[in-house]
Amino acid sequence: MRQSETPLFDQLVLHNKKDPISLHVPGHKYGKLFFDEKQSYFHDILKLDVTELSGLDDLHSPEGVIRDAEDLLSQLYNTQRSYFLVNGSTVGNLAMIMATLNENDVVLVQRNCHKSVLNAIQLKHAKAVFLDPKFHHNWGVAGGVSEQLVKEALDLYPNVKAMVFTYPNYYGMVNELEEIIELAHARQIPVLVDEAHGAHLISGGRFPKSAIQLGADVVVQSAHKTLPAMTMGSYLHFNSKLIPIKSVENYLRILQSSSPSYPIMASLDLARSYLGTYSSGDHSFLFERIHIFKRKLNELKGIKVLDYDGEGDLLKVTLQTRNALNGFQMQDAFEKEGIFTELADPSNVLLVLPLLKKDMEFPFERVIEGMGHALKGVKYGSKEIKEVHYKPGISTSALTEDEMNRYMTRKVFLKDSIGEIAAEKIIAYPPGIPLLFPGERIKSSTIDQIENLVQMGARFQGSKEIYDEQIYIYTNAR
């Protein structure tokens, strides 16, 4: 294994050392055309921001240093092929789903999936069958899909062409994915996994296994979420006998930018090397630092550090409010102390910790001090997590895409939309998981959830009317 090597990054550095004169794109000319007072922020990175010059290879037809870097990625993750993505995990999800499905194909989809999964299914005009996840009452959040529910769905829809799952969930929870993959493969059904938050799991230690290790056909990861890669830097891993690899590559060429960012690709090369040289000593150091940090967090009044029921991602730490503030308010209080967290929900605040190597420093003490100061003077006390009574079920859209295109829409108040059919996506962001899909019959429990989020200060993508507790529905759709 040559995981300490960084072929793409090294070649970019060698190119820069030639003191090249740019008569090519991009227009900043290695940063020389930037404003003087702003150039310091971009000075070094723009020296790497080049185009497909001699010796620097081409992402869409890699034969040199980019191919070498992707081969090292594939060796690390033990795949048939692995690819750099410069348009985030979104483009990976689009490519793997569109390469697998045809029009009218039935696909099983985890209900709490990312919006890009639904976009891909919509673009292919396939039929999504939604599987409800388990609900973790103590956390107040949805988890993964059970093997039993997948079995029930296969009995109802024996012509399923693919399955799409999210693993782990945003909070670092994992489910029985290995058993589900075995079940699918026994029927020659490919399993596609959005593992956006799991690029680091392959390193082992006390982390759960990656979906790649569990046998998934295609896995997409946001390297930028937990590895030291730039935003939008992601990986796609292919390990399938059921999906044509040429189809995946074709969609990557179609969907990815024809002007890929070399700084992003170089950061993917560096991130792979960082993970590829992660040692058992690094794991021990990381675990000890996280253990001490969580212990000190638990000593703070007004919060509780939640523990996984079984395996979970060590880099995710969920703080549940034990004070007068809801999760969104507690997040705001932390931000006033300069502590910016990943997301909040009505009861929790989620932290994403760094994948530290041995003897690396991180300001954990400042976090403890700042959170303690943020909660000073706040009234403490136990908070009830609202009981959610539901049995995970199986559902499909109430309208086909053709029917949705023919129908008119109108705006109604949330309380008047129950039983109607949604004409828009309602997406709380982060995490970017749709609460409602267009064409979906609206349930009272969903409206309760949306109203609760609006009142507590959640942010939404798409609809502006949602803040006024209004929503678009299809007319004459009963």
Wavefront OBJ file of the C-alpha trace (Angstrom):
o trace
v 0.000 0.000 0.000
v 1.313 3.435 -0.981
v -1.187 5.385 1.069
v 1.334 8.013 2.134
v 1.624 9.079 -1.522
v -0.449 11.962 -2.930
v 0.163 11.859 -6.709
v -2.315 14.537 -7.806
v -1.394 17.035 -5.111
v 2.333 16.478 -5.722
v 1.950 17.073 -9.451
v 0.084 20.332 -8.825
v 2.898 21.504 -6.548
v 5.506 20.583 -9.200
v 3.547 22.527 -11.793
v 3.439 25.582 -9.552
v 7.191 25.429 -8.947
v 7.747 26.029 -12.670
v 6.504 29.600 -12.104
v 4.078 29.096 -15.014
v 2.595 31.914 -17.071
v -1.141 31.418 -17.499
v -2.567 31.962 -20.955
v -5.422 29.603 -20.108
v -8.480 29.521 -17.848
v -9.287 30.254 -15.024
v -9.257 34.007 -15.299
v -7.618 34.797 -11.966
v -4.251 33.702 -13.484
v -2.917 31.831 -10.431
v -4.373 34.539 -8.192
v -2.580 37.498 -9.780
v -5.841 39.267 -10.666
v -7.340 39.131 -7.173
v -7.998 42.295 -5.157
v -4.900 43.123 -3.109
v -6.718 43.293 0.218
v -8.462 39.938 -0.390
v -5.675 38.037 -2.104
v -4.120 36.869 1.171
v -7.079 34.594 1.836
v -6.773 32.876 -1.557
v -3.086 33.341 -2.306
v -1.855 29.752 -1.966
v -4.976 27.847 -2.948
v -5.313 29.698 -6.273
v -1.861 28.463 -7.288
v -3.456 25.001 -7.428
v -6.611 26.164 -9.214
v -5.729 25.173 -12.761
v -7.290 23.337 -15.671
v -6.508 20.175 -17.669
v -2.909 21.081 -18.569
v -0.138 18.720 -19.676
v 0.747 16.388 -16.825
v -2.342 17.240 -14.755
v -4.713 14.657 -16.292
v -8.480 14.863 -16.903
v -11.124 13.779 -14.369
v -13.487 12.651 -17.144
v -10.863 10.458 -18.811
v -8.148 9.870 -16.223
v -4.941 8.240 -17.408
v -2.263 9.936 -15.288
v -2.062 11.406 -11.804
v -5.844 11.536 -11.272
v -6.117 7.853 -12.204
v -3.192 7.078 -9.867
v -4.954 8.945 -7.055
v -8.266 7.162 -7.716
v -6.464 3.795 -7.819
v -5.002 4.491 -4.369
v -8.520 5.351 -3.198
v -9.811 2.075 -4.594
v -7.014 0.129 -2.882
v -7.802 1.727 0.463
v -11.535 0.987 0.268
v -11.033 -2.405 -1.447
v -13.325 -1.698 -4.416
v -13.456 -2.549 -8.097
v -13.245 1.186 -8.874
v -13.473 4.404 -6.887
v -14.031 7.901 -8.240
v -13.431 11.487 -7.184
v -16.567 13.635 -7.120
v -16.344 17.428 -7.290
v -20.093 18.131 -7.112
v -20.641 16.608 -3.689
v -22.419 13.407 -2.724
v -25.456 14.799 -4.512
v -23.920 14.009 -7.902
v -22.875 10.561 -6.683
v -26.406 9.756 -5.557
v -27.802 10.972 -8.872
v -25.285 8.945 -10.893
v -25.594 5.633 -9.017
v -29.410 5.699 -9.037
v -29.787 6.845 -12.643
v -27.257 4.211 -13.765
v -29.267 1.476 -12.041
v -32.904 2.312 -12.793
v -35.029 2.524 -15.921
v -38.376 4.207 -16.422
v -41.176 2.662 -14.280
v -38.739 0.497 -12.311
v -39.770 -0.088 -8.696
v -37.169 0.964 -6.134
v -37.293 0.578 -2.349
v -36.241 3.825 -0.678
v -35.578 4.641 2.943
v -38.201 7.254 3.842
v -35.738 9.607 5.593
v -33.414 9.849 2.595
v -31.595 12.886 1.225
v -33.446 14.980 -1.347
v -30.912 14.040 -4.064
v -32.140 10.423 -3.901
v -35.661 11.543 -4.731
v -34.431 13.854 -7.467
v -32.636 10.949 -9.164
v -35.737 8.742 -9.030
v -37.825 11.583 -10.438
v -35.390 12.162 -13.307
v -35.559 8.465 -14.268
v -39.374 8.360 -13.918
v -39.068 5.347 -11.636
v -41.551 4.346 -8.921
v -40.408 4.827 -5.330
v -41.748 2.587 -2.579
v -40.979 4.276 0.737
v -39.905 2.334 3.811
v -40.411 4.045 7.160
v -37.416 3.988 9.512
v -37.454 2.937 13.124
v -38.036 5.740 15.628
v -35.641 6.106 18.566
v -37.845 7.466 21.328
v -35.073 8.419 23.762
v -33.404 10.528 21.085
v -36.559 11.737 19.383
v -35.127 10.966 15.929
v -35.629 8.477 13.095
v -33.001 5.818 12.466
v -32.630 3.146 9.787
v -34.926 0.627 8.113
v -35.400 -2.842 9.594
v -34.726 -6.068 7.723
v -38.264 -7.207 8.529
v -39.810 -4.206 6.777
v -37.672 -4.869 3.695
v -38.951 -8.461 3.638
v -42.544 -7.216 3.811
v -41.918 -4.776 0.978
v -40.414 -7.504 -1.209
v -43.520 -9.628 -0.647
v -45.696 -6.714 -1.763
v -43.419 -5.671 -4.655
v -41.591 -8.769 -5.982
v -40.442 -6.838 -9.069
v -38.145 -4.457 -7.137
v -35.140 -3.443 -9.246
v -32.999 -1.705 -6.594
v -32.853 -0.562 -2.980
v -31.499 2.763 -1.703
v -30.530 3.288 1.928
v -28.861 5.911 4.096
v -26.147 4.588 6.421
v -25.309 5.761 9.003
v -28.019 8.323 9.685
v -27.131 11.947 10.418
v -26.756 11.183 14.136
v -24.320 8.315 13.527
v -26.802 5.474 14.106
v -26.448 2.245 12.122
v -28.921 -0.538 11.350
v -28.896 -4.148 10.150
v -27.668 -3.186 6.690
v -25.561 -6.317 6.194
v -28.598 -8.594 6.571
v -30.607 -6.405 4.186
v -27.832 -6.553 1.579
v -27.668 -10.343 1.837
v -31.441 -10.503 1.425
v -31.324 -8.260 -1.648
v -28.423 -10.047 -3.299
v -30.141 -13.406 -2.865
v -32.737 -11.972 -5.276
v -30.159 -10.303 -7.544
v -31.262 -6.833 -6.406
v -28.502 -4.195 -6.130
v -28.183 -2.093 -2.990
v -27.141 1.554 -3.285
v -26.007 3.371 -0.157
v -25.789 7.060 0.615
v -22.960 6.908 3.158
v -22.362 10.653 3.121
v -21.357 10.699 6.781
v -19.263 7.526 6.755
v -16.119 8.113 4.689
v -13.978 7.437 7.782
v -15.648 4.174 8.856
v -13.318 2.051 6.709
v -10.468 2.897 9.093
v -11.764 0.399 11.642
v -11.019 0.846 15.331
v -14.222 1.369 17.284
v -16.156 2.646 14.286
v -18.984 0.586 12.761
v -18.242 -1.159 9.472
v -18.677 0.791 6.265
v -21.431 -0.149 3.814
v -18.593 -1.103 1.460
v -17.409 -3.753 3.910
v -20.996 -4.938 4.327
v -21.297 -5.706 0.601
v -23.202 -2.757 -0.916
v -23.026 -2.435 -4.709
v -22.386 1.314 -4.907
v -21.538 3.616 -2.006
v -21.317 7.410 -2.080
v -19.438 9.324 0.625
v -18.966 12.994 1.436
v -15.237 13.053 2.146
v -15.613 16.685 3.191
v -17.926 15.831 6.087
v -15.540 13.795 8.247
v -12.205 13.741 6.382
v -9.921 16.752 5.741
v -11.287 17.464 2.261
v -12.780 20.644 0.822
v -16.538 21.165 0.675
v -18.085 19.360 -2.338
v -15.279 16.788 -2.323
v -16.793 13.286 -2.310
v -16.135 9.679 -3.340
v -18.117 7.087 -5.268
v -17.178 3.434 -4.740
v -18.253 0.687 -7.138
v -18.293 -2.984 -6.103
v -21.083 -4.599 -8.101
v -21.787 -7.530 -10.400
v -25.373 -6.332 -10.884
v -24.852 -2.818 -12.283
v -22.917 -1.924 -15.469
v -19.895 0.132 -14.425
v -19.920 1.870 -17.815
v -23.376 3.222 -17.026
v -22.141 4.730 -13.753
v -19.168 6.317 -15.519
v -21.420 7.660 -18.255
v -23.692 9.422 -15.768
v -20.708 10.820 -13.884
v -19.484 12.373 -17.129
v -22.943 13.773 -17.849
v -23.665 15.130 -14.380
v -20.285 16.340 -13.140
v -18.869 19.711 -14.108
v -16.754 19.739 -17.278
v -14.479 22.168 -15.399
v -13.677 20.157 -12.251
v -11.969 21.960 -9.395
v -8.334 20.924 -8.984
v -8.164 22.240 -5.403
v -11.128 20.010 -4.503
v -9.572 17.000 -6.255
v -6.213 17.654 -4.584
v -7.948 17.786 -1.200
v -9.582 14.421 -1.978
v -6.137 12.995 -2.694
v -4.825 14.371 0.616
v -7.884 13.194 2.550
v -7.464 9.658 1.191
v -3.811 9.649 2.253
v -4.757 10.986 5.688
v -7.184 8.097 6.182
v -4.908 5.548 4.518
v -2.155 6.264 7.053
v -4.483 6.262 10.069
v -2.951 3.927 12.664
v -4.076 1.941 15.684
v -2.267 4.526 17.802
v -4.334 7.236 16.164
v -7.511 5.319 16.993
v -6.489 4.950 20.659
v -5.638 8.641 20.921
v -8.915 9.684 19.292
v -11.044 7.426 21.470
v -9.391 8.708 24.636
v -9.879 12.364 23.656
v -13.540 11.788 22.778
v -14.106 9.843 26.007
v -12.705 12.699 28.119
v -14.663 15.306 26.127
v -17.972 13.478 26.560
v -17.339 12.970 30.255
v -16.797 16.708 30.721
v -19.870 17.496 28.654
v -21.934 15.276 30.942
v -20.694 17.289 33.910
v -22.335 20.434 32.517
v -25.748 21.258 33.962
v -28.602 21.449 31.500
v -27.524 18.908 28.872
v -27.249 15.149 28.497
v -24.861 13.336 26.155
v -26.854 10.600 24.401
v -25.392 7.103 24.069
v -25.986 4.705 21.199
v -27.962 1.544 21.720
v -25.187 -0.640 20.316
v -22.800 0.590 17.636
v -22.566 4.181 16.467
v -20.210 6.736 14.974
v -17.788 8.122 17.582
v -17.408 11.389 15.662
v -21.069 12.243 16.256
v -21.986 13.573 19.695
v -25.641 14.416 20.366
v -26.493 16.744 23.239
v -30.061 16.595 24.491
v -31.488 19.631 26.236
v -32.197 19.304 29.940
v -33.062 22.959 30.325
v -35.668 25.543 29.351
v -34.229 25.913 25.839
v -35.247 23.744 22.899
v -32.550 22.361 20.607
v -32.651 25.328 18.206
v -32.424 27.849 21.049
v -29.563 25.947 22.634
v -27.712 25.954 19.306
v -28.195 29.745 19.100
v -26.846 30.140 22.647
v -23.721 28.148 21.724
v -23.176 30.255 18.597
v -23.104 33.421 20.694
v -20.068 31.855 22.400
v -18.398 31.184 19.049
v -19.284 27.475 19.045
v -20.968 26.445 15.796
v -22.606 23.021 15.726
v -23.782 20.838 12.821
v -27.536 20.929 13.385
v -30.321 21.217 15.908
v -33.718 19.578 16.233
v -36.461 20.249 18.789
v -34.647 18.308 21.531
v -31.012 17.960 20.475
v -27.875 19.630 19.173
v -25.491 17.551 17.055
v -21.704 17.945 17.118
v -19.388 16.525 14.459
v -15.946 15.912 15.963
v -12.632 15.866 14.056
v -10.871 12.643 13.058
v -7.766 13.524 15.056
v -4.439 11.771 14.714
v -2.073 11.142 17.602
v -0.956 14.286 19.464
v -3.125 16.631 17.358
v -4.682 19.504 19.274
v -8.312 20.592 19.223
v -9.943 23.193 21.521
v -12.179 20.805 23.448
v -11.632 22.782 26.668
v -12.834 25.968 24.988
v -15.976 24.132 23.853
v -16.697 22.970 27.408
v -16.087 26.445 28.809
v -18.206 28.138 26.118
v -21.129 25.751 26.480
v -21.039 26.138 30.242
v -21.150 29.916 29.866
v -23.988 29.688 27.289
v -26.124 27.701 29.728
v -25.338 29.867 32.747
v -28.530 31.266 34.213
v -30.746 28.987 32.102
v -33.414 27.157 34.084
v -32.650 23.446 34.301
v -35.006 20.515 34.389
v -35.910 17.288 32.612
v -37.722 17.527 29.295
v -40.202 15.035 27.979
v -39.552 13.768 24.460
v -42.904 13.765 22.700
v -44.090 10.175 22.366
v -44.344 9.019 18.780
v -46.734 6.113 18.286
v -46.359 4.588 14.880
v -45.521 1.315 13.282
v -43.003 1.684 10.433
v -44.896 1.132 7.213
v -44.648 0.974 3.437
v -46.083 3.647 1.152
v -46.014 5.016 -2.389
v -46.961 8.278 -4.052
v -50.695 8.900 -4.397
v -50.159 10.427 -7.856
v -47.974 9.467 -10.762
v -45.611 12.066 -12.184
v -47.804 12.443 -15.273
v -50.830 13.103 -13.048
v -48.885 15.678 -11.022
v -47.949 17.487 -14.234
v -51.633 17.731 -15.232
v -53.017 18.990 -11.929
v -53.264 22.573 -10.722
v -52.027 23.588 -7.261
v -53.327 25.853 -4.543
v -52.060 27.151 -1.216
v -53.733 26.180 2.070
v -52.917 26.390 5.759
v -51.108 23.382 7.182
v -54.069 22.458 9.389
v -56.289 22.294 6.297
v -53.909 20.107 4.279
v -54.393 16.837 6.156
v -55.639 14.170 3.773
v -54.712 16.252 0.724
v -51.792 15.564 -1.620
v -48.614 17.603 -1.287
v -47.525 19.599 -4.337
v -44.068 20.529 -3.024
v -41.135 19.183 -1.039
v -40.899 20.354 2.554
v -37.286 20.007 3.617
v -35.815 20.885 7.001
v -32.170 21.857 6.422
v -29.927 20.627 7.788
v -30.143 17.667 7.372
v -31.849 18.048 3.977
v -34.279 15.178 4.527
v -37.744 15.817 3.026
v -40.640 15.697 5.451
v -43.079 15.700 2.541
v -42.742 14.696 -1.111
v -44.809 15.977 -4.047
v -47.570 13.472 -4.721
v -47.610 12.180 -1.159
v -50.821 11.975 0.871
v -50.436 14.304 3.876
v -50.793 12.728 7.319
v -51.754 14.535 10.510
v -48.568 13.287 12.216
v -46.473 14.926 9.474
v -48.296 18.252 9.876
v -47.776 18.071 13.650
v -44.059 17.578 13.035
v -43.810 20.464 10.547
v -45.791 22.855 12.769
v -43.585 21.954 15.718
v -40.416 22.636 13.711
v -41.726 25.971 12.395
v -42.700 27.144 15.880
v -39.313 26.136 17.308
v -37.328 28.032 14.683
v -36.184 25.333 12.256
v -34.890 26.338 8.820
v -36.472 25.018 5.633
v -35.363 24.827 2.022
v -37.687 25.609 -0.857
v -41.062 26.853 0.280
v -41.142 30.299 1.898
v -44.828 29.895 2.772
v -44.004 27.183 5.295
v -42.897 29.864 7.782
v -46.466 31.189 7.622
v -47.702 27.623 8.148
v -48.977 27.318 4.585
v -48.355 24.679 1.944
v -49.160 23.965 -1.715
v -51.393 20.999 -2.499
v -52.792 19.541 -5.713
v -56.353 20.576 -6.483
v -59.126 18.060 -7.143
v -56.770 15.305 -6.054
v -58.951 13.393 -3.630
l 1 2 3 4 5 6 7 8 9 10 11 12 13 14 15 16 17 18 19 20 21 22 23 24 25 26 27 28 29 30 31 32 33 34 35 36 37 38 39 40 41 42 43 44 45 46 47 48 49 50 51 52 53 54 55 56 57 58 59 60 61 62 63 64 65 66 67 68 69 70 71 72 73 74 75 76 77 78 79 80 81 82 83 84 85 86 87 88 89 90 91 92 93 94 95 96 97 98 99 100 101 102 103 104 105 106 107 108 109 110 111 112 113 114 115 116 117 118 119 120 121 122 123 124 125 126 127 128 129 130 131 132 133 134 135 136 137 138 139 140 141 142 143 144 145 146 147 148 149 150 151 152 153 154 155 156 157 158 159 160 161 162 163 164 165 166 167 168 169 170 171 172 173 174 175 176 177 178 179 180 181 182 183 184 185 186 187 188 189 190 191 192 193 194 195 196 197 198 199 200 201 202 203 204 205 206 207 208 209 210 211 212 213 214 215 216 217 218 219 220 221 222 223 224 225 226 227 228 229 230 231 232 233 234 235 236 237 238 239 240 241 242 243 244 245 246 247 248 249 250 251 252 253 254 255 256 257 258 259 260 261 262 263 264 265 266 267 268 269 270 271 272 273 274 275 276 277 278 279 280 281 282 283 284 285 286 287 288 289 290 291 292 293 294 295 296 297 298 299 300 301 302 303 304 305 306 307 308 309 310 311 312 313 314 315 316 317 318 319 320 321 322 323 324 325 326 327 328 329 330 331 332 333 334 335 336 337 338 339 340 341 342 343 344 345 346 347 348 349 350 351 352 353 354 355 356 357 358 359 360 361 362 363 364 365 366 367 368 369 370 371 372 373 374 375 376 377 378 379 380 381 382 383 384 385 386 387 388 389 390 391 392 393 394 395 396 397 398 399 400 401 402 403 404 405 406 407 408 409 410 411 412 413 414 415 416 417 418 419 420 421 422 423 424 425 426 427 428 429 430 431 432 433 434 435 436 437 438 439 440 441 442 443 444 445 446 447 448 449 450 451 452 453 454 455 456 457 458 459 460 461 462 463 464 465 466 467 468 469 470 471 472 473 474 475 476 477 478
